[in-house]
Amino acid sequence: MPRAAQRKDHPLSIRLPDADLAIIDRAAQLQGRSRTEFMRDAAVRAAEDAIMDTNLLRVSPEAFEAFVAMLDAPAKPVPALVELMRRPAPWETGAEQ
C-alpha cells in the first residue's frame, strides 16, 4: 500500500531550528510536496537505510566458501567494457556534447 494511502494514526512532533525548517521547506517545495510528506518520506528512508546497514546476511558455510571463491577468482574481461575503455574520452578528442 502506498504510504500516502495509509492511515495516519500516530502524530509526531519535532522541534527544529529556523534554519533547518527553512531548508526542509525549500526542498519540499522543489519537489512539489508538503513538509509532512517530505519529512515522513525522508525519515522512513533513513530508517530503512539504518536497518539495511545493520542486517546480517546468513548463508551456509558452503555458500560462503563459494562467495569467497568468486571474489578471489581473477576478473574476466567484459568485451563491451574493454572496447569502451579503449575509446578516447570526449574531452580528449574535443567531441564534447
Buried (B, 14 or more C-beta within 10 A) or exposed (E): EEEEEEEEEEEEEEEEEEEEEEEBEEBBEEEEBEEEBBBBBEEEEEEEEEEEEEEEEEEEEEEEEEEEEEEEEEEEEEEEEEEEEEEEEEEEEEEEE
